[in-house]
Amino acid sequence: MPINRNALIRYRTIDKCLQNRRRKWTIEDLIEACNEALYEFEGIQRGVSLRTIRLDLNAMRSDKLGYNAPIIVRDRKYYSYEDPAYSITNIPLSARDLGILQEVSGLLHQFKGFSHFTEMSEMISRLEDKIHSEQNHSPSVIDFEKNELLTGIQWLDVLYKAIISRTTVQLSYQSFKARTGSSQVFYPYLLKEYRNRWFVLGMLKSGKAIITFALDRIQDIMLLPSETFRWQKDFDPHTYFLPIVGVTRNTGEAPMEVIFWASHVQAPYIKTKPIHPTQKILEEVQTGTHFSIVVIPNFELERELMGFGEGLKVLSPARLVRIIQKKVRLMNELYHPSTGPGSF
């Protein structure tokens, strides 16, 4: 039974509502939630009818979609799942679904050796692992990095659509340093993932520099289709990240050579997983290895270098050395019993 996108949005919305047992859901509440979801994701303003939601509930209860959702009505008025742990997102894949996934996996596998498709390798491995665990009713044999508590992920779809359609947005945003949020008119250009956290890059209407916003600090997004979209002509997403580690590029700064020493313990890790693509081995010394990278220093670089603890020492440039020295001094004070904060 084919499912169109709008129906799928309604099913997922109803599913989320019925999982929320802190609230009692009437059919009118479900209609309102579906209307809000369709407007948010598809821009559809016409209302969903009572008949449509009743048909959706019956479809979710039935085997037509493979859901067999245990939807019950309490007090002849309030809808909920009889099983509190149930969700349509947790149901096992059908034999037909597995067959389709195997066909897709086989097709994608043909592209694995092509350089233009190297970024697909992890996706193919994830897909193959899912098929294997479903077919054999066994746990996954590949455990990819993930963050189940990741916030802000709900903004990915709306920002993706705004980027490809070049639609201006209004962001309500509150950084970790700000006491209150602020609203900004923003032109989104690129979505970027770094260390399992998502960011959006673009330009503010009030400025000319490229700005980076963390999705987990976004409070709300409003599309502004009537607002003219502007593109910064100097921004190239293919080259923007080349001279930096992470996502923060300090405006106006040029790449510089950073030289650091790593101990015999840490050097093998740095050799096998370079801190930056420009990394070079300058010299093997008795105590360890001297490396160099050519980057624009930023917060992410400082955090990366300090992450090796006593096994890495920054040698140049002098400004970066002073920054690291200050952080090390403050860290030492933090752990000093006479100056650090009290224990609990």
N, C-alpha and C positions, 0 to 999 in steps of 0.2 A: 504494500500500500504506500504509494508515494506521499511524502509530506512536504508541503511548501514551507517556505521560510517563515511566513507569518504564523502558520499553525505551530511550527516548532517553537517559536518565541512564546506563544500562548502556553504550550505544554510545559515549557521550562519555568515560566512565570507561576503557573498554577502549582507546579512541583515545589518551588521555593516557598510559596505561601503555605502549603499544607505541611511542610517541614517545620515551619515556625509555629510551635505549639504554645507560645506565650500569648498568642492572639486567637480569638475565635473568628473564623472566616465564613461569612455568608456568601451566597452566590453573587450578591451585588458587590461585595468587597473584591471577589475574584475578577469580576468584570472591570472594575476600576483599576486593579493592578495590571491587568492585561492591556487596557487602554494606555496606561502610562508607559508600559514596556514597549508597545508598538510605536508610540510617539517618540520615545527616546532612541530606539534602535533604527526605526524605519521612517520616522517623520510622518507617520499616518495619524491623522486627526479624527477620522470618522470613527464612531463608537462601535465596539464589539457588541453584538446582540446577545440577549439572554439565550436564544436558541443555539447560537454558536458555542457558548460556554457549556451548555448542557451536552451538546454533541461531543465537545472536547473531553468532558468528564467521562462520558460513556466510552469514548475511544481509548482513554487512558486505562479504564477499568478492564477493557477487553483484551483479547490476545491478538488483535489486528496489528498492533504496533509492537507486540512482544512485551508490553509494560506490565499487564495484569496488576495494575496499581490497586492496593487495598484501600480504596476511598470509601469512607463511611460518612453518614450524616447523623449528627447528634442533635437531639431535641428537635428533630425535623427541620433544622435550620442551619446548623454549623457543620462545615465540611472539614475533614481531617483525614490523616492516614491512620488506619488501625494499628499498623506497626510503626512506632516512632522512628525506627532506624531506616525506614524505606525511602528510596529516592529513585526516580527513573534513570538517574545517571549511574546508579550502582548495578543495574540489571546486567546479566551476562550477555555476551554477544550470541546471536543466533547462528546456525550453520550457514545460512545465506550471507549474513554479515561477514563471517569468517572467510567465506569463499571470495567475496568481493575484496576484502583486505589482502588476501593472498595474491589476487590478480594485481592489485595496486603495488604490493610489495615486489612482485616479480618484475613489473614494469619499471619501478624506480631502481631496482637492482641493476638494470641494464645501463644506467647512467652513472653508476658508482665510480667508474674509472675515468670519467671525463673531468678535466680540471675545473670546468665551469660549474660542476655540480658537487664539488667537494663538501660544501656546507650541508648537503643532504645526507651525508653518511650517518650522523647521529640520529636524524629523523627516521631513516630506514632501519637502524638498529632498534630504536624504540618500537617501531611498528612490528618488526619480526619478533621481538621479545613478547609483545602483547599477544600476537597470534599464538606463539608457543605456549604461553601460560593458559590461554583460553582453551586451546585444543587438548592440553594434557591436564587441565584442572590443577595446575601446579603454580607455586609462587614464581614471580619474575626472577630471572637469573642475571638481570642487569639492573643496578640501582643507580639511576641518574640523579644528579644533584637537583633538589627541589626545595621549595619553601612553602609549606602548607599554610603558613600564617601570613603570606604575602598580601599586603593591602594595595589598593590602587589599580589592581589588575582589571577592574571593571571599566576603566577608562581606555583600555587598549583599542577596543573595537571602534568607539566613537572617534578617537584621534586618528586611527588608521584611515577611516572613511574621510575624515576632514583633510588629511594629507593628500590622498589620491584624488580627491575632488577639488583640492585647493580652496577650502572653505575656511574663512576666518572664524576664530572661536573667542569666547570670553572665559578666561580661567579665574576661578576663585581659588587662591593658593595661600598656604601658610607654611613658611619655612620653619625649621626647628628653632631658629633663633628669634623668630617674630612672635610677639605676644598675641597678635590678632592677624586674621587673614586679610588679603587685599584682592581686588578684582582688576584684571589686566586684559586688554584686547591683544590677541596673540595670533601670529601666523605660524602654524606648525609645519615643519619641514621633514623631520626624521624621528623615528622611534628607535631607541637604542637600549639594549640590555647589557648590564655590567654586573657581574657577581650576583646574579639572580635578582636584580633589582632593575626596574624599568624607568627610562627617562625619555622625555620628548625635547627635541631641539627645535628652535625657531627664532623668530624675531618679534619683539614687542612693537606695537604701533607707535609707541612713544620713543623708540630708539632705533639704532642701526646695527648694534652688535648682536651676535648669536647668543641666545640665552638657553640655559638648560634647566628644565623643571623635572623634579622627581614625581612620578605618578602617585606615589604613596602620600604626597603632601597636597595633592589636588583635592579640593573640597567639592567642587562642582564645575561642570563644563556646559556652556551654552553656545550653540551654533549661531553664527551671524552671517547667513548666506547673502544678505544685502550689503555687507561690508566688503569693499574691494580688497582682494587678497594681494599681498605684496611679497615678492621673492627677493632676498638679498643676492645680488648678482655674483658676489665673491664667494658664496657658500657652495662648496662641492662636497657632498656627503662621502664621496669615494676617497678624498684626501684629508678631510677635516681631522680624523683621528690618527693619522699616520705619525705625527710628532709627539703624541701624548700617551700616557698610561691612564686608562679609565675614560671618563667622559668630560672632565673639566679642562677647558683650554683657556688659559689666561690671555685675554685680548692684548695684542700689541707686542707680545714676547716672542722671541725667535728661539728655535731649538739650540741647545748647547750641549757640550759633551759632559756627561756625568761619569766620574771614575770612582769605583768603589772596590774594596777588598772583601773577599769572602773566605771564611775558614775552610779547612779541609772537610769539615762536616757539612757545611752548607753549599760549598761550591758545586758538588755533583747535582744537587737539586736545581741550581740556577743554570747549569749547563744544559740539563735535559728539558727544563721549562724556562726559557729566556724571559726576563722581565720585559723586554721590548725587542721587536724585530731587528733593531740596529745593534743589538748586543754583540760585543767582540771580546775575545780573551786577549788581554794585553801582555800578561806575563804570569808564568807559574813561579811562585816564590816558595821559600821553605815553609812559611806559615799558612799558605793558602794560594788564592788566585786573584789577580787584578782583572777586573772587567771594566768595559766602557759601554755606555749607551748614549745616543744623541736624541734628546727629548726637550720638551718645554716642561720645566718643573711644575708640579701641581700637588694638591692635597693627596690624591690617589697614589702618586709616586712616593711621597713621604711615608704614607701608610704601608706601602709595599716594601720599601727598603727597611723600615723599622720592624716589620713583621719577622725578619730574620734574627732579631734580638742581638745578642752578643756575637753572633756569627757573621756580622756584616758591618763594615765601617765605610762611610762616605768620605772620600778623599778630596774631591773637588766637584763643582766650583765652591768657592769660599762661602757664598751666600747660602747655599743649600746646607753646607756643613754647619753654619751657625744656627740655622733653623732646627736641624736634627739635634745639635748640642743642647739647645734650649728645651726641646721636648724631652730629651733624656734627663736633663736636670730636674724638670718639673715632675717627671715620672719618679725619679729618685726621691724627691721630696714627698711625693704621695705615699711612698712606702716607708718613709723614715718615721719611726715612732714618736719623735718629738715634734715634728711639723705636719705630718699627715693627718687626715681626718680620723676621728675615733672609730674604733671597731664596734661591732655589734654582736 
